[in-house]
Amino acid sequence: MKILVELFLLIGLLGVDAWAVPTPPAPIPGGTQIGGSLRAFVDRDSLSYFAEAAAVNETGGRELKDYSLGVYYHVSPAFKFGTVFSRDFGLRHNEDWTPTNGIWSWNDSNGRGETLVALDATAKAVVDFLPGEDWVAEFKTRYIYNSFNDNRTLMLRPGLTYFYLREGSLAASFFIRFEYDFPLNYGAEAVNEKWIYLGALYHLCENVDLGPTITEGWQTWNRPAAYAIKGGAPYSITTQTSTYGLSGVLHF
């Protein structure tokens, strides 16, 4: 009889865990982050090959790492298109809000690798109406596929760069860029990420540029399907961060 009672109690407890209404996540802390990136470009006629490594020590104990390889074809000085292959660690998705032993929490994704493939098209144009003669506007469109969870994202990134010349030679460049990420087959927001990039690159020598960057970001997460099926209330959590970093560029 004692064994039967314990069995019924166990079944009852499992049933409570299985049907209990899940709790939404608490606000994700924003704040200041530190990061950096290094890019290398190799130009061969109309083709440009590049490699990039980037890392950000994010809030909440997250560690984001990105390693990318890509190639661009320059149709003209004003337009190029190409493809980018990336291996990322530390990304957080809506589905990372999951239960463990009946307790809902965020998965630790710091060591989880994800493969992304992107198609990229970038158009540039000289801006004549601004003071000086060395302003260039840029508009980047990128379609991103994440093979880890089948997520598809459309990224739009307009930007403006000022090239500072000294005695006819490039001495430095200063840029501002605005990024908007549109989730195409996931999430509940029309735009789930927004970014503003500010930076400067100083031309140290023929093949090396180096400079500081500031990135202001807004990332939004919504309830995943497994959470909704269990009756969890809708939620939308947006985290704002400011990332200060250093960027290096090598040209070969």
N, C-alpha and C positions, 0 to 999 in steps of 0.2 A: 504493500500500500504506500509506503514512504517513497518508493521509487516512482510510482505513478504520480504522486503529488508533485515531486520534483520535476518530473517530465512535463506535466501540465504547466507548472510555473515557468519552465524554460521556454515552452512554446508561446506562453503568454507574453513573456519579455521580448522574444523575437518578433512577435506580432506587433508589439508597441513600437519597436525600433523600425520595423518595415513600413508602418503606416503613420508614424508620427510626422506632423507637418515640419518640414525643414526650416532652419533659421537662415535668414539672409546674412551675408558677410557684413562685418563692421566696416566703416570707412577706412580705405587704405591710406596710410600716411603719405603725404607728399613731402616737399621740402627740397633740400639741396643735395645734389649728386655730383660725383666726380667721374670723369671719363676721358677717353683719348682714342685717337685713330691714326693709322698709318696707311697711306695709299701709294701704290707704285704704278706708273704708266709706261708702256712701251709702245711707241708709235712706229708703224711700218706702212708707208704709203697712205692708203685710205683706211687702214685698220688701226685701231687702238686696243691694246690688251691691258688689262689692269687687274691688280690684286689688292685686297683691303683687309685689314684686321682692326677690329674696334672692340672696346670694352667699356662698360659703365658699372660702377658700384652703386646700385640703386637702393632706394629706401625700402624698408621692410625686410632687409636681409637678402634681397635679390641681387644676383650677379649676371648681367647680360653680356654675352660674347657673340661676336659676329665675324665670320670668315667668308670672304666673297672672292669669286673669280668671274671675269666677264670679258666681253669683246664688243667693240662698237665699229660700225661701218659708217664712215663719213661720206654722205651723199654729196654734201657741199660744205663750205665753211659755216653755213647757217643751220645745217640739219644733220643729225646722226641717229642711227637706231642700232639696237644690239640686244644681247641677252646676258643675264646675270645669274650665276649659281651661288647660293649661300648655304652655309651651315651655321645655324643659330642655337645658342644655349641660353636658357633662362627666360624664354618667352612665357607670358601668362595669357591663357585663353579663358573664355567664359566657362568651359567645361572643367576647368581646374578647381572650381568650387564643388567639392565632392565630400561624401560622408566616409569617415574612417571609424569603425567600431561605434557607429551610430552618432558620431559627432562630426558636424560639417566644418570643413576647414579648407584652406588653399593648399593644393599640391605643391611640393617643393620641386620646382622645375629647373633649378640651377644646373644640374648635371644632365638634363634631358636634351638630346640633340634633335633638331628638326631641319629638314632639307627644303629649301625654297627655290623656286625657279621664277625668273621675272623676264618680261619683255619690255623693252624701254625705248622710248622715242623722245628726243630732245631737240627743241628748236631755239635758236638764238637770233638776236637782232640788235644792232647798234642803236642806242637811244640818243637822238640828236638834240632834243629840246632841253635836256638837263645841262647845268653849267659844266663846262669842259667838254672834251671830245672822247672820253674814254669810258663811257657807261655802256654796259651790255646787259640786255634783258634776256631771261631764259625761261622756258616753260618745259618742264619735264612731265611726261605721262608714263606711268609704269603699271603694268598688270602683273600681279604677284600670285603665284599658286604655292600653297603650303601642302606638301605631300603627307605631312604628319596627320592632319585632320581634314584635309580636302578644302580648307578655307581659301576663298578667292577674294582678292582685294584690289581695288583700283586706287592708285595714288596719283594725285595731282600736285605739282610743286612749282609754282612760279617763283622767280627770284630776280635779283638785280645785283650786279657786280660793278665796282669801280676799280679800274686799273690805274695805279699811280706810276707815272713814268718819270725817271730822272735821267736827263741828258739822252732821251730817246730810248732808254732801256727800262724794262720792267723792274720796279723797286718793291712794290707791294700791291696787294689787291684786298678790297674790303667788300663783304657781301652780306645780303640779307635774303632769306628764303622762307616761304610759307608753304607748309605741307598739310594736305587734307587726305585722310584715308577713308575710303568708302567701302564698307563690307558688302560684298555682292551676294553671298549665300549664307550669311550667319549674322547673329546679333539682332538687336532691336533698334539700333540707331542708324540714321542716315550717314552720319560721320562718327566713327568711334575713336579716331585719334586726330589731334591737331598739333602741329609743331611750328615753332618759329626758330630759325637758325640765324645767329649773328656771328661773324668771325672776320679775322684778318689773317692773311698769309704774307709773310715777309720773304722776299726772294734772297735767300742767304748766299747762294751761288748758282751756277748754271743748272744744276740738277736737283737742288733741294729748296723746298719752301716749308716754312714752319710758322705757326701762329696760334693764338688763343681762339677759343670758340665758346659761345654761350647758347644753350638750347633751352627754350621754354616749351614744355609739353603738357598736353591734356589727354589722358587715356581713360576710356569708359568701358566698364564691364556690365553685362546684363545676365539675367538668370538663364542657366543652361536648361536643356530639355528634360534631363533627369530630375532636376529640381522642380520644374513646373509640373511634371507628371505626378509628383508626390504632394502637390497642392501648395507649393511654396509661393508666397506673395511676390508679385513683380518688384524688381529693384533695378536701379541704375546708379552705379558708383563711378564717379569721375575723380581722378587723382591728378593734381597739378604738381609738376616738378621743374626745378631749375638745375641744369647740368652745366658745370664749368669744366672745360677740358683743354686739351692741346692736340692740334692736328698737324701731321707731317705729310708732305707730298714729295715723292721721288719721280724724276723724269729720266727716261733712258732712250 
